[in-house]
Amino acid sequence: MTHKNVAEILKSDSVLQEVELKGWVRTFRSNRFIALNDGSTLNNIQCVIDFENTDETTLKRITTGAAIAIKGTIVESQGKGQSVEVQVSKIEILGDCNPEEYPIQPKKHSFEFLRENAHLRVRTNTFSAVMRVRSKLSFAVHKYFQENDFNYVNTPIITGSDAEGAGEMFRVTNFEDNKAPLTEDGKIDYSKDFFGKETNLTVSGQLEAETFAMALGKAYTFGPTFRAENSNTTRHLAEFWMIEPEVAFMDLDGNMDLAEDFIKSVINDILKNCKDDLAFLDERLTQEDKSKPQAERSEMSLLEKLRFVADNNFKRVSYTEAIDILRNSKPNKKKKFQYLINEWGADLQSEHERYLVEKHFKCPVILFDYPANIKAFYMRLNDDGKTVRAMDVLFPGIGEIVGGAQREERYDVLVEKMKAMNIDEKELWWYLDLRKYGTAVHSGFGLGFERLVQFTTGMSNIRDVIPFPRTPQNAEF
């Protein structure tokens, strides 16, 4: 007898084959029909038991959430909604589930409730679909870079540098509570700490990835990053995953080409490999949209959005041109934007980014050549002295999904920028070394993986696309 998973059985046409399967009961009705799911697919398989010849105590133990093992024969289904079902010859209860206490009953649950039960929420249709898509996307990311000769590099989680200069970092220390030694001037003496200096959880692996690009040509990181930003929003997490490729001898144009090709490739990959899950998530989003006022509804379904990105060339627009478009736009003139655009140099908000993508250009947009004073120190200064070779990729529904730049490869210019931004040269001596020993044009970008999962699954809250979200006041599970 073959042990098969539900996905295999539903795809097979081998009627009358004897099978053995294991999974969790989703529903049990009429003392006869078990909807069984084992996580291999969104779909349940119907297992029909002969209740007259099944022990009464066993029947009572077949409850939602119980783990069971079944032996039986695949037959053509008489009921609606499935082509095959399993005629059960033997059933064994592997793990009981008390229906009075089990939180994930077969009814509609709020996402807030499911976040409080994150250890069980993957047993629901929505979260099993989201997490399977996340898994496939993760594999597609590695596949893309490996097929394009990138070297995967594991950059440090604990670091002494603040790559973004944003200062929102989690401190790592080994001092016992309230027993940190002090220096003569009353400050904490980190020279006595575990690493002999002040250290933090990383906000980005980019700087270290650059060292690999400047030796191996092409490198990428894909790992956890941390921000101690006290933001309780649907867009922010304290712990999230970042994808960061860095490439030697590549300028900003090459960087934009890489970002576009990469995004289209991974989206095409899941359109091909996650059809059932995406169809379900597409329908879920359509239903959710119906409950919103007309003005807040999305113009495109989830699948349309994914194809929109996969099939359209990304429009490349300078920051300066984008500011002109926004300044003269209807929502700006009629004061509909929350943040009005009055002058060059403004930091664009997601409402502006979405206007450019969804209303003005009606395709994904790459903005480039941003004002130097709103971007990080490592971005290459243009000849005009006021803009840098930065680029952001903007998507429908979410705005910025990728941020990248050609890196500043000139030693003296980088030192000047670090001084201007109060960044300690001693701390980044090794980063400056790259500009002293065989420097060359190089570029890269960062993409927050959860933002990509959000876009591809249509989930509106970033906490619903990571298994166990870490947010202010919450480190449960």
N, C-alpha and C positions, 0 to 999 in steps of 0.2 A: 504494500500500500504506500502511495507516494505522499510525502508531506509537502503541501503547497501553500503559498500565501494567497490571500483573497484576490489580489491583482492578477495573479497567474490564472486562477480558476475562472475569473470573469472574462479573461481574454481567450480562454481555451474553448475549443469546440469538441472536446473529447467527452461527449455524453456517455454515461454508463461506466465511466472510469471510477474506480474506488479511490477515495482520498482521505487524508487525515489533515485537519487544520486546527489551529489554536488562535484564540483572540479574546476580545472583550465583548460582552453583550451590550448592544446599544438599546434594543427594545426586545420585549418578549410579549407577544399578544395571543389571545385565544388559547393559552396553554399549548400552543402548537408552533407558532412562527417566531424563530429567533433571528433578529438582524445582528449579524456578527461582523466586527471590524477588527483588523489586526494592524492597522496603521500603514499598510503597504499601498493603500489607495483611499481616496475619499469615499468610495462606494462601499456599502455593506453587502454581504452576501446573505441571502435568505436560507436558513437551515430549518427544515421541516421535521418535527419529531412526532413520533407515534405516541401521543400522550396516554392513550389507554394502556399501553404496555410499558410505560415508564414509571418508575417508582415515584410515589407522591412526594417524598422528602426531597428527591432530586429536583422535581419540578419547582418546588418552593424556593430552591437555592438558585434558580435561573433568574437573576435579577439584573437590572441595569448596572453595568460596571463590573460584574463578576467575570473572572477569567475562566474560560472553559476549553476543553479539548473535545473535538468531534471526529468520529469516523463515519463515513457514509459514501453515498454514490451521487455523482453529478447527474442531474436529470434536467430535461427541458422544463422551464418554469411555466406553471399554469397562470401565475399572477402577473399583474402589470409591473413595469419598471425594471425587470431583469430578464435576461434570456435564459439563464440557468439558475438552478438552486441545488441545495444538497439535501438528499433524503437521508436522514440520520439513522445509523444503525447502532451507534454507541455514543454515549455522552459522559464526560467526566468533568466534575467541577474542580478546577485547579485552585481557585482563590475566591472565597465568598466576598460579597459586597452588601453591606447592610443598607437597604433602600431608605430606611428612615434617616440615615446619617449622610449618605453619599451626596455631595453637593452638586454633581454634574448630572442632574436629572434630564430626561429628554424633553426639554422645553427651552424657550428663548431666555438666554442670560445676558445681562449687561456686561460690557467689556470691563467696567469697573469691578464688578463682582468676580469676573474671571481673572483679573489681575491679582485679586486677593487670594485666588486659588491657582496661582501660576503653575504649581506642581501637577495640577490635573487638567489645566485648560487645553493642553495638546490633544485631549480626547474628544474635543468638539470638532465639528466639521471645519469651521473657520480657521481655528488655530492649527489643526493638522495640515490644512492646505497651505497656510502661510509658512509653516516651518519646513514643509517639504520643498516649497519654492525657494526658501532661504538656503536649504542644503544644496539644491541643484545650482543655484546662482553662485554659491561659494565655489563649487566644483568648476563651473564655467569660467570664473575669474582665473583660477589656477591654470585651467586648460588653455585659455587665450594666451597668457604670458609664456607658458611652457612651449606652446607651438610657435611662438614668435621669438624664441631664444633668449628670454629673460631669465636671470638668475634669482631665485627666491632667497631673500635674506631675512633672518630673524633679528630685528633691531632690539636694543635693550628696553625692557619695561621700566627699569629703575635708571634714572638719568640725572645728571647734574645740570643739564641745559634746558632752557625754555625755548623751544624752536620757534614758537609763534610770537614770543615777546609779549604774550597776553597776560602772563602772571597768574592765570587761574589754575594752579596746580595743587595736587594732593601731595603733602609732605610725607616723606618716608623717614622715620626715625626709630631708633632702637632704645631711646632713653626710657626709663621707667617713669610712670606718672609723677609729675612734679619734682623729679629728681635730676633734671637736666643741669649739668655743670654750667656755670656762668663765666664769662670773661671778666676782666677787671672793670670794663665799663658797663657790666650788668646785662650783656646780651648772651644768648645761648651759645655755648662753645661747641660748635659742630665738629671741631677737630677731634673731639673725644667720642663722637658718635661712631656707629658701625663702619661707615664708609670714609670716615675722617673728613667729611665735608657735608654740606647741605645737599640732600637729594630729594627727588620727586618722582611721582609716576609720570610716565611719558605723555606728552600731548601730541607727539608726532614722531615717526621714525625717519622723517625726510632727511635730516642733516646726516644721519649715519648712512642712510641709503645712498646719498651722494658719494660717500667715500667708496662704496662698492661700484657705482656707475663709473667712477673715475679710475677703476682698475679692471672691471669686467665688461664695461661697455653698456650693458643693460641690466638693471636690477629692479626688483619690486619687493615691497613689504606688504603683508596682509596680516595685521595683528591688532590686539586691543590697545586703545588709547583712552586717556582719562582727562576730564575737565572738571575742576572744582567750581563750576559756575552754578550759582544758586538760582537756576532757572526751572520753574515748574511749568513747562510748556509742553505742547504736543510735538515739539520739534527737537527737544534737547534731552540728552542722557548724560550721566556722569561717567559712564563706561560704555564705549562703543568700539566698533571695528573700523579700521581704515585701510584702504588700498592705496599704495603710493609707489608708482613707477618712477624711476629716474634713468635718464639716458644721456650718455656722453655724445658729444658732437651733434646734438640736436638743438635747433633753434625753436623759437615760439611757433612758427608755422608747422614744424614737424610735431610739436607738442599738441597742437590743436588737431592735427590729422590723427595722432595716436589716440587722443581722448575720444574722438568721434568714432573711430573704427572699433575701439574697445567696447564702448557702450552699445553700439549696434550689434556687435558680435554676441555679447552676453544676453542681450534681450532676444535676439533671434534664437539663441540656444534654448531659453526657457519657453519661448513660444512653441518650439518644436517638442520639448521634453516634458512640459507640465500642462498639457492640454486640458485634462479633467479639472485640475486644481484651479487653473486660470479661468475656465468657463464658470466654475462655481463662484469664484471671487468676483468675476465680472457681474454675475447675476445678483450677488449680495450687494454690490455697490449700486447697481441700478435700483434695487428695492430701497436702499438707504436714501438715495437721491430723491425718491418720490415723496419722502416725508419732509423734504426741505422746501423753503419758499423758492419759487421759480428762479429768482435772481442768483440764488446760491447753488443751483444745480450745475453739474458739470456738462459742458457741451459735448463731451466725448465719453463713451463707455470706457472701461478699463482696457479692453482688448484694442479698441480704437486708439487709445493713447499710446499703447505699446507699439502698435504698427506705425503710428504717426512718427514716433522717434526712430523706429527701425527703417522706415521707408523714405524719410525726408532728409535732404542734405541740410546740415546745420548752417544757419546764416551767420556769417562773421561780421561783426559790427564793432567799431571802436567805441570806447566809453564816451568820447566827445560827441560822436554822432548820436549815441543813445540818449545822452543828456538833452540834446536839441529836440529829439523826438518826444521825450517825456515832458519837457518844458512846454512844448506846443500841443500836448495831447489834451483831448476833451476833459478827462478826469482831473487833470492838473488845473486847467483853466476854470473848471467848475468847482474846484476845491473838493473833489471827491476822494482824492488820495489822502490817507491819514498823514503821510509825510509829503508835503508839497516840495516840488523841485523848483528852486529859484535860481540856483547858480551852479556852475561847473565846480566839481570838487565834492559834491554831496555823495554820501555813502548810500548806495542803492539798497532799498528794502525789498522784501519778497513781493510786495504789491506792484512795485515798478518792474521787477524782473518778469513777473507773470503777465503784466500788460504787454511787454515787448514780445513775449512768446505767443500768448493766446490771442491777443487782439490785433497787434500791429503787424508782426511778420508772419504769424500763423505757422510757425515751424520752430524747432529747437534753435536756440541762439547761442553763439559764443561771443562774449564781450571781451575786448582786449585793450591794452594800453591804458591802464587805470592811473589815477593820480598817485604819485609816490607816497604822499603822506597818509593815505588810508590803507596802505599795503605793507607787508612784512619786509624786514631789513635785507633779506637775501635775494630780492627780486631785482633783475638787471635794470639799471637806470637807462632810459632812452636819451638820445642826444639833445632833446629839448630841455633836459634837466628837471622836468616836473612830472613826467609820467614814467611808469615802469612796464616792462614786458610781461605783464600778468594777463591771465585769461580765466574767465569763469564760464562754465557751460550751464545754460539755463533751460529748464524743462517746464512743460505745462503742469499746472497743479501744485508744484513745489518751489519753483524758482531755482536757485543755485543748487546744482548737484555735484559739480566738480570745480575745484579751485586749483590753479596751477600757474607756472611761470617759467620763463627762461631765467636761470640762476645767475647772479652777479659773479662773473668769472674773474674780474679784475681786482687784484689784491688791494690797491690803493683806494679804489672807489668803495669796496666793501668795508674797509677800515673806517673811512669817513662816515659811511651810513651807520655803522655800529656806534660810533662816537655820538652821532646826532641823536640816536635812539637810546643812548645810555645802556648799551649792551656790552658786558664785560669781555674784552678781548682775551684776557687770560683764561676765562672759562671755555672759550671756543678756539683756543690756539690751534687745535688739530683741524678745525674747519677752515681756518685761514691758511694752514699748510697746503691744503688742496690747491690754493691759488698761487702758491709759491713754487710747487713742484709739478710742472707739466700741466698747467691750467689749460682749459679749453671750454668752448661753449658747451653748456649742458642744460637740460630742462627736465621738468617732471610735473606731476600733479597729484592731488589727493582727492579721494572720493570716499565719503562716509558710507560704509556698506549698508547701514540701516536705512539711510535715505534712499538707496537704490532698491532695497527690499520693500520699503514703503511705496515707492513709485510702481514697482512691478506687481504688488499685491492689492494696491488701492486702499490700504489701511490708513486712516487719518491720524492715528496717534503712534508715534515712534515707539512707545512702550509695548505696542502689540506686535512688533516684528523682531524682538530680541527675546530669547527664552526667559531670562530673569532680569527685568529692568532694574538698573541702579539709578535712583533719582534722589533729590534732596529729601531727607527724613525717611528713606526707604532702602534697606539692604536686606529685605526678607528673602528667605530660601538660600 
